[in-house]
Amino acid sequence: MSAGNTNNSDNIFYIKQLDNAKDLPLPQYMTSLAAGMDLFANVENRFILKPMQRAVIPCGFEMAMPAGYEAQIRPRSGLALKHGISMPNSPGTIDADYRGEIRVLLINFGENDFIINRGDRIAQMIINKVERILFTSVEQLSESIRGSGGFGSTGC
């Protein structure tokens, strides 16, 4: 089977490291029980992210997932706590049919410039199974205890 031709019975994930990122690690779990794999910045030398600035940071690889999976890209908690670095679209979703370079949209909510160096850990990636559903249009929904109670309706 060629890389990228996947089907529902196939649980093989393919990864391609880009030529300009051969010196960078591929996504990796930093501990044996980590849920997410750290992603590394594929910037030339360094990139300065100014307060309230958004930027797309490349990670130096492409991948192919089988149908029925997604990758979620999430902020790193240490960067958020120490520097105010987050993701405005958190979590970012990578669909199984995307084949371009994995990139991370970062935002600096901090008060100071944040320097991203080549190879810095900038986000984490979690792989999830995805269920496909079908909607059936109805005139009325079944009753529930909560009903239409929205934000805060079950307590703080």
Secondary structure, DSSP 8 states (H G I E B T S, - for coil): --TT---TT----EEEE-GGGTTS--SB-SSTT-SSEEEE---SSEEEE-TT-EEEEE-SEEEE--TTEEEEEE--HHHHHHH-EE-TTSSEEEETT--S--EEEEEE-SSS-EEEETT-EEEEEEEEE---------SS----SSTT--TTTT--
